[in-house]
Amino acid sequence: MTDTLVAWTSKLRSSDRMDYSLFVGMTALGVIGVGMIYSATRQALVNAGYNGHYYLERQGEFFVAGVIAMYLVSLIDYRRLEIAATPLYVCSLLGLAGVFVLGQSALGAQRWYNLGFVQIQPSEFTVLAIILAIATFCARRPEGLTMYDVSRLLVMAIVPLALIIKQPDLGTSTIIVLCVAAMMVVAGVPPRFMTFLAIAGSIGLLAATYLDLLKKYQVDRFVSFLHQNSTNPALQALIYEVNNAKSAIGSGGIHGAGLFRGLQTVLGYVPEQRTDFIFTAIGEQLGFVGAAFIVLLLGFVAFRIFMIGRNAKDTMGRLLCLGIFIFFAFSCFENIGMTMGIMPVTGIPLPLLSYGGSAELVFFVAAGVVLSVSRRSGN
């Protein structure tokens, strides 16, 4: 009985070291996301004769499931996730391959499984699976990585990367490249080799473009933000989206039009307003003050993830947090940047603020992993 009490007390003390600021920050973002999605979609649904609370209810369910998952994952010692690394990686490959047979096609891409009550995008979960697989692989080699190890790491990344590019999903592909590169640098891969990989990757991208291995609309998405005054008909649709997004954000002024208001939001001038372009609704309805607050909150969450990784006690903890930091921070930068015309339109969601169950769950689970590291590092 005494041993059980001591063990329970020890576990409680471990739980007390959890980074509650990260937990609260993630939860706050999720709550704001539910509210903004409702505000951006209610009037359009009502005007079309549908249930105005549809997206509120759906995102609310995703949010509750995500918070529960985050807390439960935080209870698991992240070092025990090493056992699950290989099975999760293999499952992610099967999920990516299966989407070409059983998946649903939309907006020129085949990325989703339609289960009726929910759509699942396997590439979202693949990012986390790759981060876990690479962190585990490197942690098992405390003496350092040989060139053979590096080649195996590259294969681990390239196989799922090729499947994701084929969907196509260049946004998620970019995130994977950045996560893997950063983790390899921290794991000790020589800078000269990383430079060689960067040059080889750039040459490969140029070759794929000139050999028409990438679809023309994919290339257009990446160059349209550099030619926002172009009269090229192929770029006009993308330029129109970005111009409307910038107009919506600018019309919010300092204090915004208010929730459930705003001409561009209510009339739906901006496409994919509840998902990829949710920041336009934030800018128009909440104005500069509200948008700045949300950007600061996103920055705070990213900062906490980075600091927990910096203070982690082992290689696996550091690499897990680093990969998740890149995943979260770049998603924020790219999504907000594309609505302001400074980044290409790639379809990357704004973490916890864009509508979607897959992304919501993945980011909450990722935060749970970071919280697990903080529980066992005294952060």
N, C-alpha and C positions, 0 to 999 in steps of 0.2 A: 504493500500500500504506500509506504514511504517512497519507494523507488518510482512508483507511478506519479506521485505528487511532485517529486523533484523533476521528472521528465516533463510533466505538464507545465511547471513553472518555467523551466528552461525554454520550452517552446514559446511560451507567452512572451518572455523577454526578447526572444528572437523576433517575434512579430512586432514588438514595440519599436524595433529599429527600422521598420519600413518607412520609406520616404513618403510621408502623407501629403507633402506638398505636390508631388507628382500625381498621386492618386486623386487629390482634389482638382488639380489642373485638368487632368484627363476627363474627369466627371463633368466639370464645368463646361468644357468644350463640347461634350456630348449633349448636354442640356441645351446649350446655345444652338447647336446644330439642329436639334429637333424643332426648336422654336423658329429658326430661320427657314427651314424647309417648309414648315406649316405656313409661315407668313408669305413665302414665295409662291405657294401652289394653291392656297385655299380658293382665292377668287376665280382663278382659271377653271378649277374643277366645278365650282358652283355655276359659273357661266355656261359650262358644257353640260350641266345637268347631272353631274356626278356627286358623290359624297365628298364634301369639302374637307373632311377629316381623314381621308384615305392615307395620304403620305404621313400625316402626323401619327396615326396609329401604327403604321408599318415601321417608321423610323423609331418610334417609341419602343416597339418590341425589340428592334435591333439593339437599341441603346441599353435596355435592361439586360438582355442576354450578354452584351459586351462587358458591362460592369461586373456582372457575376463571374464571367470567364476571366476577367482581369484579376479579380481577387483570388479565385481558385488557383490560377496559375502562379500567383505570387506566393502561395503556400508551399509550392513544390520547390525543392532544392534544385536550382538550375543545373547543377552538375549531374543530376540524375537524368536530365534531358538528353544526355549523351547516348543513352540506350535507345531513345526514340529517333535519333538523328537520321540514321540510315533508312528505317521504315518510312519516315515522313518524306524523305527525299525521293524514294522510289515511288511512293504514292503520288507525289506532286508530278513526277514524270508521266505516270499513267493517266493522271487527270488532264495534263496538257495534251497528251496524245489522243485521248478519248474524245476531246472536244471537237476534233475534226470529223468524228464519226457520229457522235450523239449530240454535239453542241448546237446551239442556236446562233444564227447569223443575224447581225443588226449593224446598221451604219457602216457597212462594208467590211466588217470584221466578224470572225467566228471565235468568240471568247467565252461563251456562257453555256452552262447547263440550265435548262428550264425545267424546274421540278414542279411547276404549277403554282405553288404557294410562294415560291422564292426562286430567284436566279442566283447561281453560284458561278463566280469567276475564278477558276483555278490559278490563274497567273498571280492574283493577289496573295494567295497562300504560298505560292512557290517562292516568293521573295523571302518570306520568313523561314521556309524550309532550307533554302540555300544558305542563309545567314547562320542557321543552327548547324548545318552540315560542315561549313567551312570553319566555324569556331571550334567545333568538336575535333575536326581533322587536325587543326593547328595545335590545340591543347594537348593532343596525344603525342606531340613531338617537341617536348621542352628543350631538347638539345638544338633545335633549329630546323629549318626547312632545307632539304637538298633540292637540286634542280629537278630530280625525279618527282619529289613531292610537289613542286611548283607545277610541273606538267600535269599531274593528277588533279590539282586544284583547278587548272584551266579547263580540263575536260569536264569536271563537275559543274563548272559554270556554263560552258559552251553548249552542252547538250540541252538543258532547259531553255537557254537563251535562244537557240535556233528554233525551238518549237514555239516560243512566244513571238519571235519576229515573224514567223510564218502565219500567225493568226490574222492579221498582224497587230501587234501592240508595242509600238516603239517607245511609248512612255515608260512602261514597266521594264522594257529592255534596258533603257538608259539607267533606271534606278539600280538594276542588278549589276550593270557594269561598274557604276560608281561604288556600290557597296562592296563588291568583290575587290576592286582596286584598293580601296581604303583599308580593308581588312588584311590584304596581302602586305601592304606597306607596314602596318603595325605588327604583323606577324614576323617581319624581318626579311622580306624579299628585298634583295639589293636594288637601290634606286636605278642603277644602270639597266637592270632587266626590266623594271617598270617603265623606263623611258622607251626601251625597245618595244615593249608591248603597246604603248601609246602610239608610237609611230606606225607599227604594223596594223593596229586597229584603224587608224586614220586612213592609211592606204587602202585597207580592205573596204572601208566605207565608201571611199571615192570610187573604187573599182566596181562595187555593187551598184552605185548610182549610174555610172557611165555604161555598165553592161546591162542596165535595165532589170537588175535582180530585185530592186525595190520598185514598188508600184509608183506611178507618177504622182498620185494624190498624196502618197506618203512624203515624197520629196517636197511637194507643194506646201504641206503642213509645216515643214521645217524651215522653209525659206520665206513663207508669206509674211512673217513678222518683220523681215528685213526689207520688205518692199510694200509698205502699207499705202503708198500712193500709186501703186502700179495699176495700169489699165488692162492688164492681162486677164482675159475672161476666166482662165483656169484658177486664178487666185481671188477672184472677186467674192466668191461665197465666203471664204475664210476671212478676207479683209472686212467684209460686211459684219460678220460675227464679232470680230475684235473691235470694230468701230462702235457697234451698238453696246458692247460691254464697257468700253471706256466712257461712252456717253452716259450710261446708267450710273456708273461710279461717280463721274463728275457732277451729275445732276443732284447728287445727295448733299452737296455743299458741306457745311461744318457739322450740322446736327441731323441731317437726313430728313426724309419725308415722313418717317414714322412707320411702325410695323403695319403690315397689310396695306401700305400705300406705296405710291411711286408709280408714275405713268409707265415706265419701261417694264417694271416688274409685273404690274397688274395686267397689262396688255400682252405680256409675253413676247416682247420684241427680241429678247436675248434667248437663243436656243439652249436647251439642256440647262435651264436655269436652276433646277433643283440639284443637279449633279456637278458637271464640270464647271459651270459658271455661277455657282452659288455665291461667290464673292461679289458679283455684280449686285445681287439683291441686298447683301450686307452693306455695300457702299451706298446704294441709293436710299435704303430705308433707315440706316443708322448713321449715315454721314461719315465725315472724317473722324470724328471722335469715337464712334462705335467701331469703325473699321480698324482704327489704330489700337483700340483696346484689345480687339480680337487678335491682331498681329502680335501684340505684346504678349498675350496669353499663349499663343502658339510658340513664340520665342522662349518664353519661360519654361514650357514643357520640354522643348528641345534642349535648353540649357541644363535642366535637371537630368535628362537622359545622359547628356555628355559628362556631367560631373560624377554621376553614379558610375559610369564606365571608367572614368579617370581614377576613381578611388577603389575600384574592384581589386580583390585580393589575388586574382589569378588570371591567366591568359584567356581562358574561356569566357569569364565574366567581362573582361575588357572588350574582347572581340564581339561578343553578343551585343553589348551596349553600343559599340561603335557602328556596327551594321544597322541596328535599329535607329540610331541617331541619323545616319545618312538617309535611310528610308523615310523617316518622318520629316526631317528638315528639307530635303530636296523636294518632296511632295508638296510641302507648303510653298516653297520658293517658286517652283514651276507652275503650280496652279494659280497662285496670285499673280505671278508674272505674265502668264498668258492672257489673263483678263485685262491687264494693263498694257498689252502690246509689246512687252519687252522679252517675251519667251514664246517659243512655238506652241501652237495648239496641239496638245498630245493626248488629252483625255485623262490625265492623272487627277484623281479626286483630291479635294482639300480635306486632310485628315479630320475625321469626326464631325465635319460640317457638311460635306456633300452627302446626298442621299445614296444609300446602298448598303445592303447587309454584309456582303463579303468584305469590303474595305473597313466597315465599322468594326466587325469582329476581329479582323487581322490586326488593326492598330491597337485595340484593347488587349488582345492576347500578347502582342509585342510589348506593351507597357507592363503587363503582368510579369513577363520575363525580366524586364529591367527592375521591377519592384522586388522580384526574387533575389536578384543580385544585391540590391540595397539592403534587404533583410539580413544577408549573410556577410555584409561588408561594414556594417555599422554606420551607413550613411544616413 
